Amino acid sequence: MTYLTDIDPQESLTPKEAMAKAKNNVYGNNLLLDIDHKIKEHDIKYVRFEQYDLYGIPRSKNVPINYFKHYLEHGLNFYGGILTCDVQTRCAPGTGYGEEVTYGDARTIPDLSTFMVLPWVPNTARIIVDPHWYDGRPLMATPRILLKKYLKKYYDLGYIVRFGFEFEFYLFKEGTLEPAYGSQPIFLTLYNNFDIDYLYGMMDTLQAAGFRIITQNSEQGPGQQELNLDCRDGLAAVDEAQCFKYAIKEISRQYGYVASFMTKPYIDRCASGAHIHISLIDRRTGQNAFLDNSQEDGLSDLLKHFLAGIIEHAPANTVFTAPTVNCYKRYRPGVCAPTTATWGFENRSVGFRIKSTRGQSTHLENRLACAPANPYLSALSTLAAGYLGIKDVMACPPPALHDVWADPSIPLLPDSLEDSLLAFQQDSDLKEAYGPELVKVVEAMKNWDIKTAKENCPSYGTPEFKTFISEWEREEFLEIL
C-alpha cells in the first residue's frame, strides 16, 4: 500500500496482513470502496495484476473480475525472477532470484491506490503489485519497493518529492517499420499533427485515464514525438510515468503504429531521452525547499548538496539512465544529448539543468536518462545520489557557463555499458545505498547484457559499433522497449 507513514517498504508482509492494514486504515477503506464503485461504473470484467522488470517492461496477468477480491486477499503468484528477465525475456544467471532459489514463485501484494480503469482496453482495469516471497519478505531489488524506501527517507527528513517526466519516442508504421514521417521536424506544426485521428485520439484516451499531459510536439527525428506530463508528488508520479510509456505503445498499435522508446534507432538522427524534473517540498509549510530568495542565484543550500550528490555518483548511475548497449550511442557531443556530469542555468549542453525561472516551480532537470530507462530507477538513482549529497553535506561545483560539448577538459560519462558497470562496481557508497539485492541483480544483468551483445553483434566492443545501428539492436529493442 502507498502509505508512507504506515507501512515500511522493507517490512515482511503477507497479502492478508496488507489487506488487514488497509481495512483498518480510513484511507485504505476508502480505496476499497472506490475500487468497488469503479468496477460497477465501468463494467470491469478483467483486472491486470502488473509489475515491472529492471527495464520497466510491464509483466502482468489478467484476472477475471470474479477472482479479483480473492487475489487481493491471498496474493497472486508470479515467477520470482521475472525482475531479472532481459528485453527478450531471457533470464540472467547469478541474480539471486533464479537458480539460487530454485526458480521459485513470489506472491504479489497489490497497491490499492494504483487501481486504474484502462480506457484503451474494453472493460479492463489495472492494479500495480509488489512481489514478496511466500514468507512475506519483499524482493528488495524491486525498483518500486526501493523507491518507496527512499521516498520515506525524504519524508522523514521533512520533504515530499515532486516529479515531472518528459518522454521522447519514435513512431514506425506497423509491418514495414518505416518511420511514420520523414525529415527532422522539431516543433513543426505540420508534424505535430501529422495524423490527427491518431495523435488526438491517443491523447484523449490517455487523459480520460487520468494522465495529465501538458505538451505534445514533433521532435527532431523522422517519426519522433515528445509527450510531457505535469508534475505530481511521490510514488504516484512515477507510477503514472511508468504506465504512460506502455499506454502509448498499446494505443499506438491500435492505430497501426509501433511506438518505440529504443534510445537510438538511427545513427545519424537524434536519440530519444526521458528527462526527469525534481524538487523537494517542505511537508510542513508546503514551500519549495530548493528555493532560497536570500541567495543571489535563488537556490538553496539543500539543492546544491542534492545536486553535488547526483553529480558525484552520475557515472555509476548510468547503469540505470542508459540501460542498454544501444544507449551509449546517445552520449555523443553535438547531438543534443548530455555527455558530462555538469550543471548550469538554461544550458542544454550540461547533464543537469536549472531553469531560469524561480519561485515555487524551482527544480532540477536530470537530462541523463535515455528513453528506455525504467522511471522507477531514474527516480531512485537520482534520489539515492541526492540523499548522499545531503547527508554528507557535499560541496557543489560551480555551474558551467559555456558550451560543455566543446570543452575537452571535462571528463565524459561512461561511453559503454562495460565502463558504466565498472563505475557502478567502484562506487561503494552508492552500492551501500541500494543494498546487496539490487547490486547483485544489476551486476548479473549488465554482465548478461554485455555477453548477449557480444554473441549477437560481431562488431560490439569495437569503434565500428558506434558508427551504425545493427539489425540485432533493432530486433532486440525496437518493438519491446
SEKOL-908102 format. One line per field, with one value per residue (C-alpha): z, x, y; residue in one letter. Coordinates in nm, 3 decimals, always signed. Example, Ala and Ser with C-alpha at 12.3 -4.5 7.8 and 13.67 -1.06 7.14 Angstrom:
pz	[+0.780|+0.714];
px	[+1.230|+1.367];
py	[-0.450|-0.106];
residu	[A|S];
END
This chain:
pz	[+0.000|-0.061|+0.292|+0.361|+0.734|+0.774|+0.604|+0.596|+0.239|+0.384|+0.614|+0.575|+0.487|+0.352|+0.133|+0.420|+0.656|+0.395|+0.338|+0.712|+0.740|+0.455|+0.616|+0.947|+0.771|+0.670|+0.351|+0.267|+0.332|+0.107|-0.166|-0.144|-0.171|-0.467|-0.643|-0.599|-0.744|-1.049|-1.115|-1.127|-1.311|-1.590|-1.602|-1.535|-1.637|-1.614|-1.395|-1.490|-1.197|-1.320|-1.209|-1.391|-1.463|-1.444|-1.787|-1.680|-1.914|-1.777|-1.681|-1.595|-1.557|-1.649|-1.369|-1.431|-1.201|-1.010|-0.876|-0.817|-0.447|-0.387|-0.517|-0.317|-0.003|-0.088|-0.339|-0.694|-0.772|-1.022|-1.108|-0.857|-1.116|-1.354|-1.246|-1.396|-1.746|-2.026|-2.301|-2.488|-2.164|-2.130|-1.760|-1.647|-1.411|-1.082|-0.980|-0.653|-0.781|-1.015|-0.970|-0.615|-0.504|-0.738|-0.971|-0.714|-0.726|-0.539|-0.413|-0.502|-0.283|-0.478|-0.412|-0.387|-0.473|-0.824|-0.943|-1.283|-1.544|-1.886|-2.148|-2.433|-2.334|-2.311|-1.960|-1.814|-1.516|-1.384|-1.039|-0.962|-0.742|-0.539|-0.516|-0.180|-0.108|+0.047|+0.395|+0.344|+0.268|-0.010|-0.309|-0.230|-0.580|-0.700|-0.814|-0.696|-0.348|-0.321|-0.445|-0.166|+0.079|-0.045|-0.060|+0.308|+0.382|+0.234|+0.415|+0.743|+0.658|+0.622|+0.244|-0.020|-0.356|-0.661|-1.005|-1.365|-1.665|-2.033|-2.289|-2.645|-2.871|-3.235|-3.438|-3.707|-3.946|-3.825|-4.058|-4.253|-3.954|-4.177|-3.995|-3.961|-4.147|-4.268|-4.213|-3.885|-3.796|-3.441|-3.327|-3.687|-3.671|-3.980|-3.799|-3.457|-3.625|-3.887|-3.809|-3.622|-3.563|-3.403|-3.201|-3.071|-3.023|-2.820|-2.607|-2.547|-2.431|-2.209|-2.048|-1.994|-1.794|-1.572|-1.729|-1.710|-2.043|-2.059|-2.405|-2.726|-3.023|-3.304|-3.216|-3.424|-3.582|-3.851|-3.679|-3.341|-3.094|-2.741|-2.475|-2.131|-1.803|-1.536|-1.202|-0.925|-0.575|-0.460|-0.587|-0.781|-1.022|-1.105|-1.127|-1.376|-1.580|-1.597|-1.711|-1.954|-2.166|-2.228|-2.269|-2.559|-2.705|-2.670|-2.810|-3.098|-3.215|-3.232|-3.494|-3.695|-3.542|-3.339|-3.070|-2.965|-2.670|-2.806|-2.749|-3.090|-3.384|-3.635|-3.602|-3.783|-3.610|-3.257|-2.980|-2.750|-2.391|-2.080|-1.868|-1.507|-1.315|-0.936|-0.649|-0.274|-0.096|+0.276|+0.404|+0.698|+0.504|+0.150|+0.022|-0.235|-0.042|-0.345|-0.345|-0.136|-0.228|+0.002|-0.233|-0.545|-0.769|-0.578|-0.497|-0.151|+0.006|+0.015|-0.364|-0.402|-0.169|-0.355|-0.689|-0.568|-0.482|-0.818|-0.997|-0.785|-0.849|-1.208|-1.373|-1.161|-1.214|-1.591|-1.548|-1.483|-1.704|-2.002|-1.951|-2.293|-2.513|-2.770|-2.521|-2.534|-2.892|-2.742|-2.523|-2.803|-2.841|-3.070|-3.088|-2.824|-2.553|-2.236|-2.223|-1.883|-1.519|-1.516|-1.429|-1.535|-1.585|-1.911|-2.059|-2.277|-2.308|-1.939|-1.768|-1.506|-1.586|-1.363|-1.532|-1.500|-1.352|-0.973|-0.720|-0.625|-0.957|-0.888|-0.976|-1.113|-1.453|-1.478|-1.851|-1.840|-1.873|-2.210|-2.324|-2.223|-1.868|-1.607|-1.447|-1.103|-1.146|-1.289|-0.983|-0.739|-0.870|-0.856|-0.502|-0.368|-0.500|-0.390|-0.043|-0.014|-0.115|+0.154|+0.422|+0.354|+0.302|-0.032|-0.189|-0.528|-0.815|-0.992|-1.279|-1.636|-1.815|-2.154|-2.419|-2.234|-2.555|-2.689|-2.375|-2.393|-2.038|-1.875|-1.806|-2.011|-1.883|-1.946|-2.318|-2.297|-2.075|-1.959|-1.839|-1.675|-1.489|-1.376|-1.238|-1.055|-0.908|-0.784|-0.618|-0.273|-0.116|-0.385|-0.371|+0.005|-0.053|-0.288|-0.082|-0.173|-0.354|-0.618|-0.656|-0.721|-0.975|-1.158|-1.186|-1.311|-1.556|-1.707|-1.750|-1.920|-2.150|-2.247|-2.313|-2.526|-2.733|-2.794|-2.905|-3.144|-3.286|-3.412|-3.409|-3.047|-2.842|-3.146|-3.267|-3.563|-3.333|-3.259|-3.628|-3.718|-3.576|-3.618|-3.723|-3.396|-3.195|-3.385|-3.345|-2.977|-2.865|-3.115|-3.065|-2.699|-2.547];
px	[+0.000|+0.116|+0.106|+0.443|+0.377|+0.202|+0.398|+0.773|+0.872|+1.117|+0.858|+0.783|+0.416|+0.166|-0.129|-0.371|-0.172|-0.156|-0.532|-0.597|-0.391|-0.588|-0.922|-0.808|-0.699|-0.954|-0.761|-0.740|-1.109|-1.195|-0.976|-1.161|-1.496|-1.367|-1.247|-1.590|-1.752|-1.522|-1.577|-1.953|-1.947|-1.717|-1.844|-1.493|-1.455|-1.077|-0.803|-0.437|-0.208|+0.103|+0.465|+0.776|+1.116|+1.451|+1.387|+1.044|+0.873|+0.526|+0.478|+0.118|-0.158|-0.522|-0.760|-1.135|-1.326|-1.480|-1.133|-1.013|-1.106|-0.956|-0.617|-0.636|-0.669|-0.437|-0.189|-0.120|+0.185|+0.448|+0.782|+1.015|+1.288|+1.067|+1.262|+1.578|+1.449|+1.616|+1.428|+1.359|+1.270|+1.592|+1.669|+2.021|+2.202|+2.358|+2.096|+1.995|+1.639|+1.675|+1.868|+1.968|+1.604|+1.517|+1.328|+1.054|+0.746|+0.689|+0.349|+0.238|+0.075|-0.150|-0.125|-0.488|-0.403|-0.294|-0.626|-0.687|-0.956|-0.788|-0.998|-0.793|-0.882|-1.251|-1.386|-1.036|-0.856|-0.503|-0.351|+0.023|+0.163|+0.481|+0.647|+0.714|+0.843|+0.592|+0.732|+0.643|+0.989|+0.985|+1.214|+1.442|+1.584|+1.240|+1.284|+0.938|+0.994|+1.335|+1.188|+0.928|+1.215|+1.383|+1.061|+1.018|+1.375|+1.298|+0.964|+1.145|+1.382|+1.075|+1.026|+0.783|+0.944|+0.782|+0.849|+0.777|+0.860|+0.933|+0.928|+1.062|+0.982|+0.986|+0.684|+0.706|+0.446|+0.338|+0.451|+0.718|+0.875|+0.932|+0.923|+0.575|+0.704|+1.039|+1.272|+1.382|+1.068|+1.119|+0.816|+0.689|+0.312|+0.263|+0.421|+0.280|-0.046|+0.076|-0.214|-0.489|-0.704|-0.413|-0.249|-0.568|-0.731|-0.434|-0.416|-0.791|-0.771|-0.469|-0.635|-0.955|-0.743|-0.617|-0.278|-0.205|-0.042|+0.092|+0.256|+0.292|+0.514|+0.718|+1.083|+1.399|+1.400|+1.184|+0.865|+0.989|+0.741|+0.754|+0.482|+0.527|+0.346|+0.256|+0.432|+0.293|+0.411|+0.570|+0.516|+0.202|+0.413|+0.641|+0.357|+0.194|+0.514|+0.572|+0.218|+0.220|+0.502|+0.336|-0.010|+0.140|+0.275|-0.056|-0.270|-0.031|-0.070|-0.446|-0.381|-0.125|+0.193|+0.478|+0.586|+0.945|+1.140|+1.459|+1.726|+1.891|+1.708|+1.902|+2.273|+2.251|+1.937|+1.866|+1.831|+1.530|+1.565|+1.346|+1.429|+1.311|+1.233|+1.265|+1.201|+1.166|+0.866|+0.875|+0.594|+0.518|+0.494|+0.422|+0.700|+0.964|+1.278|+1.504|+1.423|+1.616|+1.548|+1.827|+2.083|+2.192|+2.105|+1.786|+1.896|+1.903|+2.199|+1.976|+1.951|+2.326|+2.406|+2.149|+2.298|+2.651|+2.545|+2.391|+2.694|+2.935|+2.751|+2.637|+2.895|+2.781|+2.415|+2.447|+2.372|+2.017|+1.997|+2.149|+2.028|+2.106|+2.416|+2.233|+2.200|+2.571|+2.531|+2.332|+2.612|+2.799|+2.890|+2.679|+2.367|+2.156|+2.232|+2.439|+2.786|+2.910|+2.801|+2.786|+2.519|+2.415|+2.134|+1.940|+2.235|+2.139|+2.494|+2.508|+2.377|+2.170|+1.985|+1.829|+1.558|+1.597|+1.251|+1.232|+0.951|+0.762|+0.846|+1.223|+1.351|+1.635|+1.615|+1.814|+1.883|+2.090|+1.815|+1.763|+1.409|+1.410|+1.526|+1.291|+1.117|+1.139|+1.516|+1.556|+1.379|+1.551|+1.903|+1.852|+1.710|+1.971|+2.262|+2.099|+2.042|+2.413|+2.489|+2.257|+2.377|+2.746|+2.692|+2.873|+3.009|+2.856|+3.092|+3.032|+2.781|+2.903|+2.859|+2.982|+2.923|+3.034|+3.026|+3.312|+3.526|+3.761|+3.889|+3.567|+3.552|+3.293|+3.030|+3.090|+3.063|+2.987|+2.789|+3.119|+3.250|+2.920|+2.919|+3.278|+3.185|+2.893|+3.110|+3.364|+3.108|+3.091|+2.875|+2.611|+2.609|+2.556|+2.269|+2.095|+2.155|+2.302|+2.000|+1.979|+2.358|+2.367|+2.083|+2.235|+2.581|+2.442|+2.200|+2.453|+2.714|+2.441|+2.353|+2.719|+2.754|+2.438|+2.561|+2.897|+2.733|+2.490|+2.678|+3.034|+3.133|+3.030|+3.313|+3.492|+3.494|+3.282|+2.990|+2.941|+2.907|+2.585|+2.273|+2.292|+1.998|+2.039|+1.984|+1.666|+1.535|+1.630|+1.497|+1.277|+0.937|+0.956|+1.110];
py	[+0.000|+0.354|+0.489|+0.649|+0.679|+0.346|+0.068|+0.022|-0.076|-0.328|-0.487|-0.856|-0.873|-1.124|-1.023|-1.094|-0.873|-0.596|-0.616|-0.611|-0.293|-0.141|-0.224|-0.076|+0.244|+0.508|+0.580|+0.210|+0.156|+0.447|+0.299|-0.034|+0.146|+0.349|+0.032|-0.129|+0.182|+0.186|-0.185|-0.132|+0.202|+0.078|-0.282|-0.412|-0.775|-0.818|-0.670|-0.673|-0.752|-0.574|-0.543|-0.423|-0.570|-0.391|-0.231|-0.110|-0.358|-0.447|-0.810|-0.894|-1.150|-1.087|-1.182|-1.226|-0.995|-1.289|-1.373|-1.016|-1.000|-1.343|-1.232|-0.909|-1.118|-1.405|-1.265|-1.373|-1.584|-1.465|-1.619|-1.451|-1.400|-1.202|-0.894|-1.041|-1.110|-0.916|-0.734|-1.060|-1.247|-1.442|-1.475|-1.394|-1.634|-1.528|-1.273|-1.438|-1.468|-1.767|-2.087|-1.987|-2.008|-2.299|-2.066|-2.021|-1.803|-1.481|-1.374|-1.024|-0.761|-0.521|-0.147|-0.037|+0.323|+0.218|+0.073|+0.235|+0.185|+0.147|+0.327|+0.178|-0.182|-0.278|-0.349|-0.371|-0.217|-0.243|-0.265|-0.250|-0.525|-0.556|-0.900|-1.069|-1.416|-1.654|-1.584|-1.217|-1.076|-0.815|-0.864|-0.572|-0.548|-0.437|-0.075|+0.032|-0.108|+0.060|+0.388|+0.372|+0.328|+0.647|+0.847|+0.757|+0.870|+1.211|+1.219|+1.156|+1.444|+1.663|+1.665|+1.544|+1.470|+1.625|+1.472|+1.565|+1.343|+1.406|+1.127|+1.117|+0.823|+0.719|+0.612|+0.346|+0.208|-0.134|-0.410|-0.221|-0.040|+0.261|+0.597|+0.749|+1.056|+1.188|+1.487|+1.648|+1.842|+1.967|+2.171|+2.178|+2.224|+2.009|+1.712|+1.792|+1.698|+1.451|+1.213|+1.395|+1.088|+0.906|+1.185|+1.343|+1.004|+0.882|+1.198|+1.197|+0.835|+0.899|+1.198|+1.000|+0.756|+1.041|+1.116|+1.487|+1.570|+1.925|+1.935|+1.733|+1.811|+1.661|+1.611|+1.620|+1.274|+1.112|+0.999|+1.123|+1.273|+1.410|+1.396|+1.554|+1.502|+1.755|+1.720|+1.502|+1.422|+1.099|+0.748|+0.839|+1.046|+0.754|+0.502|+0.739|+0.780|+0.405|+0.329|+0.625|+0.480|+0.149|+0.301|+0.498|+0.174|-0.009|+0.272|+0.334|-0.027|+0.025|+0.296|+0.097|+0.241|+0.096|+0.343|+0.274|+0.408|+0.250|+0.515|+0.528|+0.365|+0.579|+0.653|+0.989|+1.118|+1.236|+0.984|+0.968|+1.080|+1.080|+1.382|+1.386|+1.706|+1.700|+1.938|+1.891|+2.038|+2.116|+1.895|+2.128|+2.454|+2.332|+2.560|+2.467|+2.372|+2.424|+2.797|+3.050|+3.410|+3.530|+3.376|+3.560|+3.266|+3.188|+2.832|+2.678|+2.501|+2.192|+2.193|+2.237|+1.946|+1.734|+1.837|+1.763|+1.409|+1.331|+1.478|+1.273|+0.947|+1.010|+0.779|+0.483|+0.565|+0.542|+0.170|+0.295|+0.604|+0.417|+0.059|-0.095|-0.120|+0.094|+0.382|+0.467|+0.585|+0.876|+1.017|+1.191|+1.562|+1.775|+1.559|+1.739|+1.483|+1.536|+1.382|+1.505|+1.522|+1.902|+2.156|+2.503|+2.753|+2.718|+2.529|+2.232|+2.105|+2.003|+1.691|+1.873|+2.193|+2.456|+2.659|+3.037|+3.086|+3.094|+3.074|+2.760|+2.592|+2.594|+2.250|+2.040|+1.870|+1.548|+1.510|+1.190|+0.929|+0.764|+0.686|+0.315|+0.393|+0.248|+0.553|+0.391|+0.357|+0.709|+0.845|+0.609|+0.673|+1.050|+1.037|+0.794|+1.002|+1.327|+1.183|+1.104|+1.462|+1.598|+1.355|+1.422|+1.799|+1.776|+2.092|+2.165|+2.251|+2.584|+2.593|+2.558|+2.891|+2.773|+2.505|+2.193|+1.987|+2.200|+2.165|+1.863|+1.923|+1.798|+1.421|+1.238|+1.000|+0.627|+0.557|+0.184|-0.049|-0.205|+0.133|+0.210|-0.121|-0.065|+0.279|+0.119|-0.155|+0.100|+0.330|+0.170|+0.444|+0.414|+0.035|+0.051|+0.293|+0.049|-0.263|-0.602|-0.745|-0.473|-0.464|-0.840|-0.818|-0.519|-0.673|-1.005|-0.841|-0.599|-0.874|-1.078|-0.787|-0.744|-1.117|-1.117|-0.822|-0.985|-1.310|-1.143|-0.847|-0.919|-0.551|-0.499|-0.354|-0.210|+0.153|+0.042|-0.044|+0.327|+0.416|+0.229|+0.067|-0.308|-0.524|-0.711|-0.389|-0.310|-0.666|-0.672|-0.335|-0.153|-0.317|-0.417|-0.104];
residu	[M|T|Y|L|T|D|I|D|P|Q|E|S|L|T|P|K|E|A|M|A|K|A|K|N|N|V|Y|G|N|N|L|L|L|D|I|D|H|K|I|K|E|H|D|I|K|Y|V|R|F|E|Q|Y|D|L|Y|G|I|P|R|S|K|N|V|P|I|N|Y|F|K|H|Y|L|E|H|G|L|N|F|Y|G|G|I|L|T|C|D|V|Q|T|R|C|A|P|G|T|G|Y|G|E|E|V|T|Y|G|D|A|R|T|I|P|D|L|S|T|F|M|V|L|P|W|V|P|N|T|A|R|I|I|V|D|P|H|W|Y|D|G|R|P|L|M|A|T|P|R|I|L|L|K|K|Y|L|K|K|Y|Y|D|L|G|Y|I|V|R|F|G|F|E|F|E|F|Y|L|F|K|E|G|T|L|E|P|A|Y|G|S|Q|P|I|F|L|T|L|Y|N|N|F|D|I|D|Y|L|Y|G|M|M|D|T|L|Q|A|A|G|F|R|I|I|T|Q|N|S|E|Q|G|P|G|Q|Q|E|L|N|L|D|C|R|D|G|L|A|A|V|D|E|A|Q|C|F|K|Y|A|I|K|E|I|S|R|Q|Y|G|Y|V|A|S|F|M|T|K|P|Y|I|D|R|C|A|S|G|A|H|I|H|I|S|L|I|D|R|R|T|G|Q|N|A|F|L|D|N|S|Q|E|D|G|L|S|D|L|L|K|H|F|L|A|G|I|I|E|H|A|P|A|N|T|V|F|T|A|P|T|V|N|C|Y|K|R|Y|R|P|G|V|C|A|P|T|T|A|T|W|G|F|E|N|R|S|V|G|F|R|I|K|S|T|R|G|Q|S|T|H|L|E|N|R|L|A|C|A|P|A|N|P|Y|L|S|A|L|S|T|L|A|A|G|Y|L|G|I|K|D|V|M|A|C|P|P|P|A|L|H|D|V|W|A|D|P|S|I|P|L|L|P|D|S|L|E|D|S|L|L|A|F|Q|Q|D|S|D|L|K|E|A|Y|G|P|E|L|V|K|V|V|E|A|M|K|N|W|D|I|K|T|A|K|E|N|C|P|S|Y|G|T|P|E|F|K|T|F|I|S|E|W|E|R|E|E|F|L|E|I|L];
END
